[in-house]
Amino acid sequence: MIEKVLCMVAVRKPYLLGHAEIASLHGVERQTSQKWKTDGTLAEPDLVISGNPYWLLTTVLQLSGDGSREVTAQRLAEYEASIPGGYRAHPEEQLPVIVGIMEEAKILGQDKQAISRWRHRKQIAASDYELSGSPLWLMETVLADATARGRAVVQVEVERLREGGGGFQKPRGRRVPAPRSSPV
């Protein structure tokens, strides 16, 4: 029964990339993608999910063009084939709500360790994406799974996420030390 319900959940999902997928698409090391973000070559993330940045494919493809950041047709086709039901979304269009473990925990009124345990025991829906090592779900997948399993949902959290109340981005890179005050 649960599998049947989950098969009916949103089939279409936007092509989304984390640093690992951007690096693979461009044929560079992951650190290069992170450097592109730091130096402003890569636009601000289109989404921040569970504190991690993600970009739409249309945003990432804007990097190509100067010769050092080429996406081959083969790598692009392989990436697109890896996301069943994927489509090229644009940042200005209404995207489905996508959540990670942190948001799923809030939706289900649990802590993120419980969600991780359920995931490893296959007691929640399989993730819709595995990006840069992180599982991501369409919120509708999470809600359908909760209904099928008879789990309570924190409706306030669902509404907050639907209204665009996403998360913050985890700080990355070196910390800038606070200026020291000189002795008086």
C-alpha positions in Angstrom: 0.0 0.0 0.0 2.7 2.5 1.0 4.7 1.9 -2.3 1.5 2.4 -4.3 0.8 5.8 -2.7 4.4 6.9 -3.2 4.4 6.0 -6.9 1.5 8.5 -7.3 3.4 11.4 -5.7 4.9 14.1 -8.0 6.8 12.5 -10.8 8.3 15.8 -12.2 11.1 17.4 -10.3 13.4 20.2 -11.3 17.0 19.3 -12.2 18.9 20.4 -9.1 22.7 20.3 -8.4 25.0 20.5 -5.4 28.7 21.1 -5.6 29.5 17.5 -6.4 27.1 17.5 -9.3 28.3 20.8 -10.6 31.9 19.6 -10.5 30.9 16.3 -12.3 28.9 18.2 -15.0 31.9 20.5 -15.7 34.6 17.8 -15.4 36.4 19.5 -12.5 37.1 18.8 -8.8 34.5 19.5 -6.2 36.7 22.1 -4.6 36.6 24.0 -7.9 32.9 24.3 -7.8 33.1 25.5 -4.2 35.8 28.1 -5.3 33.4 29.3 -8.0 30.8 30.0 -5.3 33.3 31.8 -3.1 34.7 34.0 -5.8 31.2 34.9 -7.2 31.6 33.0 -10.5 28.7 30.7 -9.5 25.5 32.6 -8.7 23.9 32.5 -5.3 22.1 29.2 -4.7 18.6 28.9 -6.0 17.7 26.8 -2.9 19.1 26.2 0.5 17.9 22.9 2.0 19.0 21.6 5.4 21.7 24.3 5.4 23.2 23.2 2.1 23.2 25.2 -1.2 21.7 23.9 -4.4 21.4 25.3 -7.9 19.0 24.7 -10.8 20.5 23.3 -13.9 19.6 26.5 -15.8 21.6 28.5 -13.4 24.6 26.2 -13.6 24.6 26.1 -17.4 25.2 29.9 -17.4 28.7 29.1 -16.2 29.7 27.7 -19.5 31.1 29.7 -22.2 34.6 31.0 -21.5 36.3 27.7 -22.4 37.5 26.7 -18.9 34.0 25.8 -17.8 32.6 23.6 -20.5 29.7 21.1 -20.1 29.9 18.4 -22.7 26.7 17.1 -24.3 27.6 13.6 -22.9 28.0 14.8 -19.3 24.8 16.8 -19.6 22.8 13.8 -21.0 24.2 11.6 -18.2 23.2 14.1 -15.5 19.7 14.5 -16.9 19.2 10.7 -17.2 20.2 10.4 -13.5 17.1 12.4 -12.4 14.0 10.5 -13.6 11.1 12.8 -14.2 13.5 15.8 -14.2 12.9 19.1 -16.0 14.8 22.3 -16.6 13.2 24.8 -14.2 14.0 28.5 -14.1 14.6 30.4 -10.8 11.7 32.7 -11.3 9.1 29.9 -11.7 7.2 28.3 -8.8 9.2 25.3 -7.7 8.0 22.4 -5.6 9.0 22.5 -2.0 12.1 20.3 -1.5 13.2 19.2 1.9 16.2 17.6 3.6 16.5 15.7 6.8 16.3 18.9 8.9 13.0 20.0 7.4 11.5 16.5 7.3 12.3 16.3 11.0 10.3 19.5 11.6 7.4 18.4 9.4 7.1 15.1 11.4 7.8 16.6 14.8 11.0 14.5 15.3 14.7 15.1 15.6 16.9 14.7 12.7 18.6 11.6 14.2 15.2 9.8 14.2 14.7 10.7 10.5 18.2 9.3 9.8 17.4 6.1 11.6 14.1 5.7 9.8 15.8 6.3 6.5 18.5 3.7 7.2 15.8 1.2 8.3 13.6 2.1 5.2 10.8 3.3 7.5 10.3 6.5 5.4 9.9 7.1 1.7 13.0 6.8 -0.4 14.5 10.1 -1.2 13.6 11.8 -4.5 17.2 13.1 -4.9 20.7 12.1 -3.6 22.7 15.3 -4.2 26.2 15.8 -3.0 25.7 13.0 -0.5 22.5 14.4 1.0 19.0 12.9 0.6 16.3 15.3 -0.5 12.6 14.8 -0.8 9.7 16.6 -2.5 7.6 17.7 0.4 4.6 16.0 -1.2 6.5 12.7 -1.0 7.0 13.2 2.7 3.4 14.1 3.3 2.1 11.1 1.3 4.4 8.8 3.2 3.3 10.3 6.6 -0.3 9.7 5.6 0.3 6.2 4.4 2.2 5.3 7.7 -0.3 7.1 9.9 2.3 9.6 11.2 1.3 13.0 12.5 2.4 16.1 10.6 3.2 19.5 12.1 0.9 21.6 9.8 2.5 24.9 10.9 5.8 23.7 9.5 4.2 22.5 6.3 2.7 26.0 5.8 5.9 27.8 6.7 7.8 25.8 4.1 5.1 26.2 1.5 5.3 30.0 2.0 9.0 30.0 1.3 10.3 29.7 4.9 13.4 27.8 4.0 16.5 27.4 6.0 19.8 29.1 6.5 23.0 28.2 4.8 25.7 26.6 6.9 28.8 28.7 7.2 31.6 27.3 5.0 35.3 28.0 4.7 37.7 29.6 7.1 36.4 31.7 9.9 37.5 35.3 9.9 39.0 36.0 13.3 37.4 38.8 15.3 39.6 41.8 15.5 41.6 42.0 18.7 41.4 45.0 20.8 44.7 46.6 21.6 45.7 46.8 25.3 44.9 50.1 26.9 
